[in-house]
Amino acid sequence: MTIKPSPQFMKPETAAKKLGIYLPAAPTEFQENAISREDFKEISANPPEWLAELRRTGPHPRPVVAQKLNISIGGLNRSDITEPLTTAEITALLQAPPAWLVTERGVHAKAREEAKIAKEREAEKAAKRPKS
């Protein structure tokens, strides 16, 4: 006798986060119902039109906005960007970057460089440690 495992479900908030979409812009059915892992895999592999459109045009959640602008989420906070942005709004910012965006990109680049240096130092220390 084979026991079929019960399906696991995730909250709409979790599914939206994993899909990289802004939940309030998703269809009501998606917002209000838990989604099984199997359904999530299917949606990820073969996105329905509403998902493809959301990914294309937005509005985008903060992590996606930060990634597209090449700044940190903290940079969005410091710049008072609190609302989700559409692809058109992000493109407009990238085409004519305001002073805050130029500054935050510099801060973000410096932080990435420092993290890279710290990681290299840690790797060097680990290589010098005696192996047990």
C-alpha positions in Angstrom: 0.0 0.0 0.0 1.4 3.4 -1.0 0.7 6.3 1.2 0.3 9.5 -0.8 1.7 12.5 1.1 -0.8 15.3 1.8 -0.2 18.4 -0.2 1.6 21.3 1.4 0.1 24.8 1.0 1.6 28.2 1.2 0.0 31.5 2.1 -0.6 33.9 -0.8 1.9 36.3 0.7 4.6 33.6 0.6 3.7 32.6 -3.0 3.8 36.2 -4.1 7.1 36.8 -2.5 8.6 33.7 -4.2 7.2 34.7 -7.5 8.5 38.3 -7.1 5.1 40.0 -7.6 3.2 42.6 -5.6 0.3 40.7 -4.0 -2.3 43.5 -4.1 -1.9 43.6 -7.9 -2.6 39.9 -8.3 -6.1 38.5 -9.1 -8.4 38.2 -6.1 -8.5 34.5 -6.4 -4.7 34.3 -5.9 -4.8 36.8 -3.0 -7.4 35.0 -1.0 -6.5 31.3 -1.4 -3.6 29.2 -0.2 -1.7 27.6 -3.0 -0.3 24.0 -3.0 3.3 23.4 -3.8 2.3 21.5 -6.9 0.2 24.4 -8.2 3.0 26.8 -7.3 5.5 24.7 -9.4 3.0 24.7 -12.3 2.5 28.5 -12.1 6.3 29.0 -11.9 7.0 26.7 -14.9 4.0 28.0 -17.0 3.1 31.4 -15.8 -0.5 32.5 -16.6 -1.0 35.7 -18.5 -1.8 37.8 -15.4 1.5 36.7 -13.9 3.5 37.4 -17.0 1.9 40.8 -17.3 2.6 41.7 -13.6 6.3 40.7 -14.1 6.5 42.7 -17.3 4.8 45.9 -16.2 4.4 45.9 -12.5 3.6 47.3 -10.0 6.7 45.6 -8.5 7.4 44.9 -4.8 10.2 46.7 -3.0 12.8 43.9 -3.4 12.3 43.9 -7.2 12.3 47.7 -7.4 15.6 47.8 -5.5 17.1 45.1 -7.7 16.1 46.9 -10.9 17.4 50.2 -9.7 20.6 48.5 -8.4 20.2 49.8 -4.9 19.4 48.3 -1.5 16.0 48.2 0.1 17.5 50.5 2.7 18.3 52.9 -0.1 14.6 52.9 -1.1 13.7 53.7 2.5 16.3 56.6 2.7 14.9 57.9 -0.6 11.3 57.8 0.7 10.2 55.4 -2.0 7.5 53.6 -0.1 5.1 52.6 -2.8 5.5 49.9 -5.4 6.7 51.2 -8.8 5.8 50.1 -12.3 8.3 49.2 -15.0 7.6 52.5 -16.7 8.4 54.4 -13.5 11.6 52.4 -13.0 12.7 53.0 -16.6 12.0 56.7 -16.2 14.2 56.8 -13.1 17.0 54.9 -14.8 16.9 57.1 -17.9 17.1 60.4 -15.9 18.6 59.3 -12.6 17.8 61.8 -9.8 20.6 62.7 -7.3 19.4 60.3 -4.7 19.5 57.4 -7.1 23.1 58.2 -8.1 24.1 58.4 -4.4 22.3 55.2 -3.4 23.9 53.3 -6.3 27.3 54.4 -5.1 26.5 53.4 -1.5 25.2 50.0 -2.7 28.3 49.4 -4.9 30.6 50.3 -2.0 28.7 47.9 0.3 29.0 45.1 -2.2 32.7 45.7 -2.6 33.2 45.6 1.2 31.2 42.4 1.5 33.4 40.9 -1.3 36.6 41.9 0.5 35.3 40.5 3.8 34.4 37.2 2.2 37.8 36.9 0.6 39.5 37.6 4.0 37.3 34.9 5.6 38.3 32.5 2.9 42.0 33.2 3.4 41.6 32.7 7.2 39.7 29.4 6.6 42.5 28.2 4.3 45.2 29.0 6.9 43.3 27.2 9.8 44.6 23.7 10.6 42.3 21.0 9.3 41.1 18.5 11.8 
